Amino acid sequence: MDLERCRGAGMCALTAPAVFDQSEDDGTVVVLDAEPPPEQEAAVVRAAALCPNGVISLVTSDAEAEQR
C-alpha cells in the first residue's frame, strides 16, 4: 500500500468497511484488517479496483494461490 499516493477518496472504506477506514486527520486509508476473512475477499478486490489512485495492492499467500 502506497499511502503517499492516497488522496482520501474513500472508495475503499465505502466498499469494504470491515477492512478499510479513513484517518480522521487527513482522510487517507486505514487498514482495519490486514488479513481479512474469505467472506471479505470480493469487497476487498472491488475496493482495490475502485481506488482512483491505485493505492491498494492485493497479496495472497502461496497456499491460497494453490487452492484457486
MDAnalysis code that builds the backbone (N, CA, C; Angstrom):
import MDAnalysis as mda
import numpy as np

u = mda.Universe.empty(204, n_residues=68, atom_resindex=np.repeat(np.arange(68), 3), trajectory=True)
u.add_TopologyAttr("name", ["N", "CA", "C"] * 68)
u.add_TopologyAttr("resid", np.arange(1, 69))
u.add_TopologyAttr("resname", ["MET", "ASP", "LEU", "GLU", "ARG", "CYS", "ARG", "GLY", "ALA", "GLY", "MET", "CYS", "ALA", "LEU", "THR", "ALA", "PRO", "ALA", "VAL", "PHE", "ASP", "GLN", "SER", "GLU", "ASP", "ASP", "GLY", "THR", "VAL", "VAL", "VAL", "LEU", "ASP", "ALA", "GLU", "PRO", "PRO", "PRO", "GLU", "GLN", "GLU", "ALA", "ALA", "VAL", "VAL", "ARG", "ALA", "ALA", "ALA", "LEU", "CYS", "PRO", "ASN", "GLY", "VAL", "ILE", "SER", "LEU", "VAL", "THR", "SER", "ASP", "ALA", "GLU", "ALA", "GLU", "GLN", "ARG"])
u.atoms.positions = np.array([
    [0.846, -1.165, 0.000],
    [0.000, 0.000, 0.000],
    [0.895, 1.231, 0.000],
    [0.628, 2.122, -0.910],
    [1.419, 3.332, -1.049],
    [0.616, 4.511, -0.502],
    [0.736, 4.752, 0.791],
    [-0.064, 5.782, 1.445],
    [0.220, 7.188, 0.938],
    [1.407, 7.418, 0.408],
    [1.727, 8.746, -0.115],
    [0.868, 9.097, -1.328],
    [0.377, 8.085, -2.031],
    [-0.480, 8.329, -3.203],
    [-1.950, 8.457, -2.831],
    [-2.329, 8.099, -1.617],
    [-3.728, 8.147, -1.194],
    [-4.197, 9.597, -1.128],
    [-5.353, 9.854, -1.736],
    [-5.928, 11.200, -1.740],
    [-7.220, 11.270, -0.927],
    [-7.565, 10.184, -0.254],
    [-8.724, 10.198, 0.633],
    [-10.061, 10.175, -0.073],
    [-10.136, 9.535, -1.237],
    [-11.405, 9.455, -1.965],
    [-12.444, 8.647, -1.188],
    [-11.985, 7.678, -0.410],
    [-12.879, 6.911, 0.454],
    [-13.582, 5.735, -0.183],
    [-13.257, 5.415, -1.429],
    [-13.909, 4.279, -2.086],
    [-13.646, 2.979, -1.339],
    [-12.452, 2.833, -0.779],
    [-12.115, 1.609, -0.055],
    [-13.005, 1.459, 1.184],
    [-13.155, 2.525, 1.937],
    [-13.960, 2.475, 3.162],
    [-15.438, 2.274, 2.847],
    [-15.897, 2.825, 1.746],
    [-17.291, 2.643, 1.350],
    [-17.560, 1.239, 0.833],
    [-16.581, 0.659, 0.149],
    [-16.754, -0.643, -0.488],
    [-16.493, -1.808, 0.463],
    [-15.522, -1.657, 1.345],
    [-15.159, -2.733, 2.286],
    [-14.949, -2.137, 3.686],
    [-16.020, -1.683, 4.333],
    [-15.888, -1.005, 5.621],
    [-15.392, -1.888, 6.764],
    [-15.464, -3.194, 6.609],
    [-14.933, -4.082, 7.643],
    [-13.410, -4.193, 7.546],
    [-12.858, -3.759, 6.426],
    [-11.429, -3.902, 6.173],
    [-10.709, -2.550, 6.137],
    [-11.378, -1.529, 5.613],
    [-10.755, -0.215, 5.456],
    [-11.564, 0.876, 6.154],
    [-10.852, 1.889, 6.602],
    [-11.469, 3.094, 7.154],
    [-10.638, 4.272, 6.648],
    [-10.995, 5.453, 7.086],
    [-10.231, 6.641, 6.722],
    [-9.748, 7.341, 7.976],
    [-8.549, 7.883, 7.910],
    [-7.969, 8.635, 9.008],
    [-8.787, 9.895, 9.256],
    [-9.074, 10.161, 10.514],
    [-9.789, 11.387, 10.859],
    [-8.903, 12.609, 10.642],
    [-7.590, 12.420, 10.636],
    [-6.660, 13.536, 10.474],
    [-6.596, 14.038, 9.036],
    [-6.397, 13.116, 8.092],
    [-6.196, 13.550, 6.717],
    [-7.023, 12.787, 5.684],
    [-7.859, 11.857, 6.127],
    [-8.738, 11.126, 5.224],
    [-8.098, 9.984, 4.475],
    [-6.806, 9.730, 4.707],
    [-6.150, 8.640, 3.998],
    [-6.606, 7.288, 4.545],
    [-6.361, 6.267, 3.760],
    [-6.807, 4.922, 4.099],
    [-6.155, 4.410, 5.383],
    [-6.967, 3.695, 6.153],
    [-6.508, 2.991, 7.353],
    [-6.947, 1.544, 7.182],
    [-6.021, 0.616, 7.313],
    [-6.341, -0.800, 7.185],
    [-6.784, -1.316, 8.544],
    [-8.003, -1.801, 8.606],
    [-8.540, -2.348, 9.854],
    [-8.218, -3.829, 10.005],
    [-8.094, -4.521, 8.892],
    [-7.833, -5.960, 8.915],
    [-6.894, -6.308, 7.765],
    [-5.619, -6.493, 8.069],
    [-4.619, -6.774, 7.039],
    [-4.770, -8.168, 6.433],
    [-5.448, -9.042, 7.135],
    [-5.701, -10.393, 6.628],
    [-7.181, -10.696, 6.770],
    [-8.002, -10.077, 5.923],
    [-9.455, -10.253, 6.052],
    [-9.884, -11.684, 5.761],
    [-11.007, -12.093, 6.336],
    [-11.511, -13.445, 6.108],
    [-12.014, -13.609, 4.670],
    [-12.130, -14.846, 4.230],
    [-12.542, -15.121, 2.847],
    [-13.850, -14.435, 2.445],
    [-14.765, -14.280, 3.358],
    [-16.046, -13.656, 3.003],
    [-15.905, -12.167, 2.656],
    [-14.760, -11.574, 2.946],
    [-14.494, -10.173, 2.597],
    [-13.726, -10.032, 1.284],
    [-13.316, -11.157, 0.708],
    [-12.446, -11.115, -0.471],
    [-13.042, -10.311, -1.624],
    [-14.280, -10.548, -1.973],
    [-14.881, -9.846, -3.109],
    [-14.907, -8.334, -2.870],
    [-15.228, -7.925, -1.651],
    [-15.279, -6.497, -1.331],
    [-13.888, -5.874, -1.392],
    [-12.878, -6.596, -0.923],
    [-11.505, -6.080, -0.943],
    [-10.998, -5.957, -2.379],
    [-11.268, -6.941, -3.196],
    [-10.860, -6.898, -4.605],
    [-11.539, -5.712, -5.292],
    [-12.810, -5.517, -5.013],
    [-13.545, -4.384, -5.609],
    [-12.978, -3.053, -5.112],
    [-12.690, -2.963, -3.811],
    [-12.126, -1.730, -3.252],
    [-10.800, -1.390, -3.920],
    [-9.963, -2.392, -4.138],
    [-8.675, -2.162, -4.803],
    [-8.893, -1.685, -6.237],
    [-9.850, -2.279, -6.915],
    [-10.129, -1.899, -8.303],
    [-10.705, -0.489, -8.405],
    [-11.465, -0.071, -7.413],
    [-12.107, 1.236, -7.440],
    [-11.231, 2.377, -6.949],
    [-10.109, 2.051, -6.326],
    [-9.235, 3.093, -5.788],
    [-8.718, 3.963, -6.938],
    [-9.073, 5.248, -6.953],
    [-8.686, 6.089, -8.074],
    [-7.180, 6.332, -8.188],
    [-6.447, 6.127, -7.118],
    [-5.007, 6.346, -7.150],
    [-4.213, 5.048, -7.138],
    [-4.877, 3.904, -7.165],
    [-4.188, 2.618, -7.192],
    [-3.342, 2.362, -5.962],
    [-3.821, 2.811, -4.814],
    [-3.067, 2.704, -3.566],
    [-3.059, 1.282, -3.018],
    [-4.150, 0.570, -3.198],
    [-4.313, -0.748, -2.584],
    [-3.800, -1.836, -3.518],
    [-2.924, -2.679, -2.993],
    [-2.461, -3.834, -3.743],
    [-2.817, -5.079, -2.946],
    [-3.113, -6.141, -3.654],
    [-3.533, -7.386, -3.015],
    [-2.402, -8.396, -3.054],
    [-2.203, -9.057, -1.929],
    [-1.173, -10.081, -1.809],
    [-1.843, -11.336, -1.288],
    [-1.610, -12.461, -1.959],
    [-2.158, -13.727, -1.494],
    [-1.009, -14.634, -1.081],
    [-1.298, -15.536, -0.163],
    [-0.284, -16.488, 0.261],
    [-0.160, -17.583, -0.799],
    [0.924, -18.308, -0.773],
    [1.124, -19.417, -1.708],
    [0.036, -20.474, -1.548],
    [-0.380, -20.708, -0.304],
    [-1.416, -21.709, -0.049],
    [-2.745, -21.276, -0.688],
    [-3.077, -20.009, -0.606],
    [-4.304, -19.509, -1.224],
    [-4.244, -19.647, -2.735],
    [-3.097, -19.316, -3.304],
    [-2.941, -19.395, -4.746],
    [-3.074, -20.839, -5.239],
    [-2.577, -21.799, -4.461],
    [-2.675, -23.214, -4.844],
    [-4.099, -23.699, -4.800],
    [-4.926, -23.146, -3.897],
    [-6.319, -23.576, -3.774],
    [-7.167, -23.070, -4.919],
    [-6.737, -22.050, -5.621],
    [-7.551, -21.448, -6.704],
    [-7.369, -22.136, -7.989],
])
